[in-house]
């Protein structure tokens, strides 16, 4: 699924930022826990020193035990592992039915030639509560930080990318056919977008110039070529009508005339293809293609003496919205192609429904790949005297009006289907 740059950036933030914050939280928890244990040990050592100093000051009146604070014992044997190292323990204090967790430190002292063991206690519960509160606060702050970063990133991204979307909108509205100028902001406040707009402006100017030059060249070339072709044709007509013309000369002049006609038709077709490519046929009307197809079929039946056997099924009053000239070329080329590339005693079947035109005809096997027949100058038979542009025109026109065009050949029968139901 395609996403916008802002969405992708937010997605990456939502993926990686929580990971970074989680790792930071775990590191913070480890450091907090280590510091908590260190503080407990320092408090135990400090309490050891204070209690023993108090005992030395008043050895006879000193209270030997305060639950949860300290215990002073005389001549008691402790395992070596209990001495001088903090340990976890639990005590049942007065009035409580549940034992409480403590950190304990036991050290051995000598006084008046007797051994004393002093054990001091620090509550683990308070340190645990402090750790939980601090860590919860830190997690809440990290969550707020995550939300704030995503929110600020979305807001700042929209503001930063606003000049880009304005440029994109104007570029989308640009139409080379109208040879229009596009006014892009020269100062957007962002150096990269300023450079982008400058490059786009220069590129559009070059495209407009190239398009204008190409359009003028095609029109001028077509016009200039048609003039000598017309002169050649008129001179050929004069030669053909000259007295004393031999049969061999007449055959040569006939071949030249046919080649000249093909060249003239090719010139017109190439000009039309150029206009279609440049979208120079914008006028559209509501066209009754049922009547148009009937008229084209009648015209070709009158023109060709060997017109194949025709079977037709044409639903009346079928309309499409398109350029009239292009629509006539579209259906004329399909029908003419079926006639010209038919076989003796062949047939043509024409069907028109609400959303589809189908033409089926007998014919010789094709030597090209079916998908290549719609390219320019491609012919199903290399010996054909056609220009090879008819089906290319059909494809170009079908693409303009978003029609589906499909061709198939099977057992000596050619099928062409033109779908226009979506128009």
C-alpha positions as CSV (number, residue, x, y, z in Angstrom):
1,X,0.0,0.0,0.0
2,X,1.4,3.4,-1.0
3,X,1.7,5.9,1.8
4,X,2.6,9.6,2.0
5,X,6.0,10.7,3.1
6,X,4.5,12.1,6.3
7,X,2.7,8.7,7.0
8,X,5.9,6.8,6.4
9,X,7.9,9.1,8.6
10,X,5.3,8.8,11.4
11,X,5.3,5.1,11.0
12,X,9.1,4.9,11.4
13,X,8.9,7.1,14.5
14,X,6.2,4.9,16.0
15,X,8.3,1.8,15.3
16,X,11.7,2.9,16.4
17,X,11.1,5.7,19.0
18,X,9.2,3.4,21.4
19,X,12.1,0.9,21.1
20,X,14.6,3.6,21.9
21,X,12.5,4.9,24.8
22,X,12.0,1.3,26.1
23,X,15.7,0.7,26.0
24,X,16.3,4.0,27.8
25,X,13.6,3.1,30.4
26,X,15.3,-0.3,31.0
27,X,18.7,1.4,31.4
28,X,17.2,4.0,33.7
29,X,15.6,1.2,35.8
30,X,18.9,-0.6,36.1
31,X,20.8,2.5,37.1
32,X,18.0,3.5,39.6
33,X,18.1,0.0,41.1
34,X,21.9,0.1,41.4
35,X,21.8,3.5,43.0
36,X,19.0,2.3,45.4
37,X,21.1,-0.6,46.6
38,X,24.2,1.6,46.9
39,X,22.1,4.1,49.0
40,X,20.9,1.2,51.3
41,X,24.4,0.0,51.8
42,X,25.6,3.5,52.7
43,X,22.8,4.0,55.1
44,X,23.5,0.6,56.8
45,X,27.2,1.5,57.1
46,X,26.3,5.0,58.5
47,X,23.8,3.4,61.0
48,X,26.5,0.9,62.1
49,X,28.9,3.7,62.9
50,X,26.3,5.8,64.7
51,X,24.9,3.0,66.8
52,X,28.4,1.7,67.8
53,X,29.5,5.2,68.8
54,X,26.4,5.6,70.9
55,X,27.1,2.2,72.6
56,X,30.7,3.2,73.3
57,X,29.4,6.4,74.9
58,X,26.8,4.7,77.1
59,X,27.6,0.9,77.3
60,X,25.6,0.3,80.4
61,X,22.5,2.3,79.6
62,X,22.3,1.7,75.8
63,X,19.3,-0.1,74.6
64,X,20.6,-3.3,73.1
65,X,17.8,-3.8,70.6
66,X,15.3,-1.7,68.7
67,X,13.2,-3.8,66.3
68,X,13.8,-2.8,62.7
69,X,16.7,-0.5,63.7
70,X,19.5,-2.5,65.3
71,X,20.5,-5.4,67.5
72,X,23.6,-5.6,69.8
73,X,24.6,-9.1,70.8
74,X,27.6,-10.3,72.9
75,X,29.7,-13.3,72.1
76,X,27.4,-14.7,69.5
77,X,28.9,-16.7,66.7
78,X,27.8,-15.8,63.1
79,X,28.8,-17.6,59.9
80,X,31.5,-15.8,58.1
81,X,29.2,-15.1,55.2
82,X,26.9,-13.0,57.5
83,X,29.7,-10.6,58.5
84,X,30.5,-7.3,56.8
85,X,28.2,-8.0,53.8
86,X,24.7,-6.6,53.3
87,X,22.0,-9.2,53.1
88,X,18.3,-9.5,52.6
89,X,16.1,-10.6,55.5
90,X,12.6,-10.2,56.9
91,X,11.4,-9.2,60.4
92,X,8.1,-9.5,62.2
93,X,7.6,-6.2,63.9
94,X,5.4,-5.5,66.8
95,X,1.7,-5.3,65.9
96,X,2.2,-6.7,62.4
97,X,1.2,-10.2,61.3
98,X,3.1,-10.0,58.0
99,X,6.9,-10.1,57.9
100,X,8.5,-7.0,56.3
101,X,11.6,-7.0,54.1
102,X,14.8,-5.4,55.3
103,X,18.4,-5.0,54.3
104,X,20.7,-6.1,57.2
105,X,24.4,-5.6,57.9
106,X,26.3,-7.4,60.7
107,X,29.7,-6.4,61.9
108,X,31.8,-7.7,64.8
109,X,33.5,-5.3,67.4
110,X,35.6,-5.9,70.5
111,X,35.0,-4.0,73.7
112,X,36.4,-4.6,77.2
113,X,38.0,-7.9,75.9
114,X,34.6,-9.2,74.7
115,X,33.2,-9.7,71.2
116,X,30.1,-7.8,70.3
117,X,28.0,-8.3,67.1
118,X,26.1,-5.3,65.8
119,X,23.4,-5.8,63.2
120,X,21.7,-2.8,61.7
121,X,18.6,-2.8,59.5
122,X,17.2,-0.6,56.7
123,X,13.7,-1.1,55.3
124,X,13.7,-2.5,51.7
125,X,10.0,-1.7,51.3
126,X,10.5,2.1,51.3
127,X,13.3,1.8,48.8
128,X,11.2,-0.5,46.6
129,X,8.3,2.0,46.7
130,X,10.6,4.9,45.9
131,X,12.0,2.9,42.9
132,X,8.5,2.0,41.6
133,X,7.3,5.6,41.9
134,X,10.3,7.1,40.2
135,X,10.2,4.5,37.4
136,X,6.5,5.0,36.9
137,X,7.0,8.7,36.7
138,X,9.9,8.2,34.2
139,X,7.7,5.9,32.1
140,X,4.9,8.4,32.1
141,X,7.3,11.2,31.0
142,X,8.7,9.0,28.2
143,X,5.2,8.3,27.0
144,X,4.3,12.0,27.0
145,X,7.6,12.6,25.2
146,X,6.7,10.0,22.5
147,X,3.3,11.5,21.9
148,X,4.8,15.0,21.8
149,X,7.5,14.0,19.3
150,X,5.0,12.3,17.0
151,X,2.5,15.2,17.2
152,X,5.2,17.9,16.7
153,X,6.7,15.9,13.9
154,X,3.4,15.6,12.0
155,X,2.7,19.3,12.5
156,X,6.1,20.4,11.5
157,X,6.2,18.0,8.5
158,X,2.9,19.4,7.2
159,X,4.2,22.9,7.5
160,X,7.6,22.1,6.0
161,X,6.1,20.2,3.0
162,X,3.4,22.7,2.2
163,X,5.5,24.4,-0.5
164,X,6.2,21.0,-2.1
165,X,2.4,20.2,-2.3
166,X,1.7,23.6,-3.8
167,X,4.3,22.9,-6.5
168,X,2.9,19.4,-7.0
169,X,-0.6,20.8,-7.5
170,X,0.6,23.3,-10.1
171,X,2.6,20.6,-11.9
172,X,-0.5,18.4,-12.0
173,X,-2.5,21.2,-13.5
174,X,0.1,21.8,-16.2
175,X,-1.0,20.9,-19.8
176,X,1.7,20.9,-22.5
177,X,-1.0,21.0,-25.2
178,X,-2.0,24.5,-24.1
179,X,1.7,25.5,-24.0
180,X,1.0,27.3,-20.7
181,X,3.4,29.0,-18.3
182,X,3.6,27.6,-14.8
183,X,4.3,30.2,-12.1
184,X,6.2,28.4,-9.3
185,X,7.3,30.1,-6.1
186,X,10.9,31.3,-6.3
187,X,11.2,31.8,-2.6
188,X,9.6,29.1,-0.4
189,X,11.8,29.6,2.7
190,X,13.4,26.2,2.1
191,X,16.5,26.0,-0.1
192,X,15.8,22.5,-1.5
193,X,12.3,23.5,-2.6
194,X,13.6,26.7,-4.1
195,X,16.0,24.6,-6.2
196,X,13.2,22.2,-7.1
197,X,10.9,25.0,-8.3
198,X,13.7,26.6,-10.4
199,X,14.5,23.3,-12.0
200,X,10.9,22.6,-12.8
201,X,10.4,26.0,-14.2
202,X,13.4,25.6,-16.5
203,X,12.2,22.1,-17.5
204,X,8.6,23.3,-18.3
205,X,10.0,26.1,-20.5
206,X,12.1,23.6,-22.4
207,X,9.2,21.2,-22.8
208,X,7.0,24.1,-24.1
209,X,9.6,25.1,-26.6
210,X,10.2,21.5,-27.7
211,X,6.5,20.8,-28.1
212,X,5.9,24.0,-30.0
213,X,8.8,23.3,-32.4
214,X,7.7,19.7,-32.9
215,X,4.1,20.7,-33.5
216,X,5.2,23.3,-36.1
217,X,7.6,20.9,-37.7
218,X,4.9,18.2,-38.1
219,X,2.4,20.6,-39.5
220,X,4.8,22.2,-41.9
221,X,6.4,18.9,-43.0
222,X,3.0,17.4,-43.7
223,X,1.9,20.4,-45.6
224,X,5.1,20.6,-47.7
225,X,5.1,16.9,-48.4
226,X,1.5,16.9,-49.6
227,X,2.2,19.6,-52.2
228,X,4.9,17.6,-54.2
229,X,2.8,14.4,-53.8
230,X,-0.1,16.1,-55.4
231,X,2.1,17.4,-58.2
232,X,3.5,13.9,-58.8
233,X,-0.1,12.5,-58.9
234,X,-1.2,15.1,-61.4
235,X,1.8,14.5,-63.6
236,X,1.2,10.7,-63.5
237,X,-2.4,11.3,-64.6
238,X,-1.1,13.3,-67.6
239,X,1.4,10.6,-68.5
240,X,-1.2,7.8,-68.2
241,X,-3.4,9.8,-70.6
242,X,-0.6,10.4,-73.2
243,X,-1.2,8.7,-76.6
244,X,1.1,5.9,-77.6
245,X,1.6,4.6,-74.1
246,X,2.9,1.0,-74.1
247,X,1.5,-1.7,-71.8
248,X,4.8,-1.9,-70.0
249,X,5.0,1.8,-69.4
250,X,1.4,1.8,-68.3
251,X,2.1,-0.9,-65.7
252,X,5.1,1.0,-64.4
253,X,3.1,4.2,-64.1
254,X,0.4,2.3,-62.3
255,X,2.9,1.0,-59.8
256,X,4.3,4.5,-59.3
257,X,0.7,5.9,-58.8
258,X,0.0,3.2,-56.3
259,X,3.2,4.0,-54.4
260,X,2.5,7.7,-54.5
261,X,-1.0,7.1,-53.1
262,X,0.4,4.9,-50.3
263,X,3.0,7.6,-49.5
264,X,0.2,10.3,-49.3
265,X,-1.9,8.1,-47.1
266,X,1.1,7.4,-44.9
267,X,1.8,11.1,-44.6
268,X,-1.8,11.8,-43.5
269,X,-1.7,8.9,-41.0
270,X,1.6,10.0,-39.4
271,X,0.2,13.5,-39.1
272,X,-2.9,12.2,-37.5
273,X,-0.8,10.1,-35.1
274,X,1.2,13.1,-34.1
275,X,-1.9,15.1,-33.4
276,X,-3.3,12.3,-31.3
277,X,0.0,12.0,-29.4
278,X,-0.1,15.8,-28.8
279,X,-3.8,15.6,-27.8
280,X,-4.8,18.1,-30.6
281,X,-8.2,16.5,-31.2
282,X,-10.1,17.7,-28.1
283,X,-13.5,18.4,-29.5
284,X,-16.0,15.7,-28.3
285,X,-19.6,15.0,-29.2
286,X,-22.3,12.5,-28.4
287,X,-22.0,10.1,-31.4
288,X,-24.5,7.5,-32.6
289,X,-22.0,4.7,-33.4
290,X,-24.8,2.4,-34.5
291,X,-25.5,4.7,-37.4
292,X,-21.8,5.3,-38.0
293,X,-21.0,1.6,-38.3
294,X,-24.0,1.0,-40.7
295,X,-22.8,3.9,-42.9
296,X,-19.2,2.7,-43.0
297,X,-20.3,-0.9,-43.9
298,X,-22.5,0.5,-46.7
299,X,-19.7,2.6,-48.0
300,X,-17.2,-0.3,-48.1
301,X,-19.7,-2.6,-49.7
302,X,-20.2,-0.1,-52.5
303,X,-16.5,0.4,-52.9
304,X,-15.2,-3.2,-52.9
305,X,-16.5,-5.5,-55.6
306,X,-15.3,-8.5,-53.8
307,X,-16.6,-7.5,-50.4
308,X,-16.8,-10.6,-48.1
309,X,-20.0,-12.2,-46.9
310,X,-21.3,-9.9,-44.2
311,X,-23.2,-10.9,-41.0
312,X,-24.1,-8.1,-38.6
313,X,-25.9,-7.7,-35.4
314,X,-26.0,-4.0,-34.5
315,X,-28.0,-2.7,-31.5
316,X,-29.6,0.6,-32.5
317,X,-29.0,3.9,-30.8
318,X,-25.7,3.2,-29.1
319,X,-23.9,6.4,-28.2
320,X,-20.4,7.3,-27.0
321,X,-18.8,10.7,-26.3
322,X,-15.7,11.2,-28.4
323,X,-14.2,13.3,-31.2
324,X,-16.3,12.6,-34.4
325,X,-13.3,12.4,-36.8
326,X,-11.3,10.0,-34.5
327,X,-14.4,7.8,-33.9
328,X,-14.9,7.4,-37.6
329,X,-11.3,6.6,-38.2
330,X,-11.4,4.1,-35.3
331,X,-14.3,2.0,-36.8
332,X,-13.3,2.6,-40.4
333,X,-9.9,1.2,-39.8
334,X,-11.2,-1.9,-38.0
335,X,-13.7,-2.7,-40.8
336,X,-11.3,-1.9,-43.6
337,X,-8.6,-4.1,-42.0
338,X,-11.1,-7.0,-41.9
339,X,-11.9,-6.4,-45.6
340,X,-8.4,-5.9,-46.9
341,X,-6.9,-8.8,-45.0
342,X,-9.7,-11.3,-45.9
343,X,-9.5,-14.3,-48.2
344,X,-11.6,-15.1,-51.3
345,X,-15.1,-16.2,-50.4
346,X,-14.4,-15.1,-46.9
347,X,-16.7,-13.6,-44.3
348,X,-17.1,-10.8,-41.8
349,X,-19.2,-10.8,-38.7
350,X,-19.9,-7.5,-37.0
351,X,-21.6,-7.2,-33.6
352,X,-22.4,-4.1,-31.6
353,X,-23.9,-4.2,-28.1
354,X,-24.3,-1.7,-25.3
355,X,-20.7,-1.8,-24.2
356,X,-18.8,-3.8,-26.9
357,X,-18.0,-3.8,-30.6
358,X,-16.7,-7.1,-32.1
359,X,-15.5,-7.8,-35.6
360,X,-14.6,-11.3,-36.7
361,X,-13.3,-12.2,-40.1
362,X,-11.6,-15.0,-42.1
363,X,-8.0,-14.4,-43.1
364,X,-4.5,-15.6,-43.7
365,X,-2.4,-16.6,-40.7
366,X,-0.4,-13.8,-39.2
367,X,3.4,-13.9,-39.2
368,X,3.9,-11.4,-36.4
369,X,3.1,-11.8,-32.7
370,X,-0.5,-10.6,-32.1
371,X,0.5,-7.9,-29.6
372,X,3.0,-6.4,-32.2
373,X,0.3,-5.8,-34.8
374,X,-0.8,-2.6,-33.1
375,X,2.7,-1.0,-33.4
376,X,3.5,1.4,-36.1
377,X,4.5,0.0,-39.5
378,X,3.7,-3.6,-38.3
379,X,1.9,-5.8,-40.8
380,X,0.3,-9.2,-40.4
381,X,1.7,-10.1,-43.9
382,X,4.9,-8.5,-45.1
383,X,3.7,-8.6,-48.7
384,X,0.7,-6.4,-47.8
385,X,0.6,-3.0,-49.6
386,X,-0.9,-1.2,-46.7
387,X,1.0,1.4,-44.7
388,X,1.0,-0.6,-41.4
389,X,-0.5,2.4,-39.5
390,X,-4.2,1.5,-39.4
391,X,-4.1,-0.6,-36.3
392,X,-1.7,1.8,-34.6
393,X,-4.2,4.5,-35.1
394,X,-6.9,2.3,-33.6
395,X,-4.8,1.6,-30.5
396,X,-4.0,5.3,-30.0
397,X,-7.6,6.3,-30.3
398,X,-8.7,3.5,-28.0
399,X,-6.2,4.6,-25.4
400,X,-7.3,8.2,-25.5
401,X,-10.9,7.2,-24.7
402,X,-9.8,4.4,-22.3
403,X,-11.4,1.7,-24.4
404,X,-10.3,-1.9,-24.1
405,X,-8.8,-3.3,-27.2
406,X,-8.2,-7.1,-27.6
407,X,-7.1,-9.1,-30.6
408,X,-6.9,-12.9,-31.1
409,X,-6.4,-15.3,-34.0
410,X,-7.6,-18.9,-34.0
411,X,-8.0,-21.5,-36.8
412,X,-8.0,-18.9,-39.7
413,X,-10.3,-16.5,-37.9
414,X,-9.3,-13.0,-36.6
415,X,-11.1,-11.5,-33.6
416,X,-11.0,-7.9,-32.5
417,X,-13.0,-6.7,-29.5
418,X,-13.4,-3.1,-28.6
419,X,-14.9,-2.4,-25.1
420,X,-16.3,1.0,-24.3
421,X,-18.8,0.3,-21.6
422,X,-16.9,2.5,-19.1
423,X,-17.4,5.7,-21.1
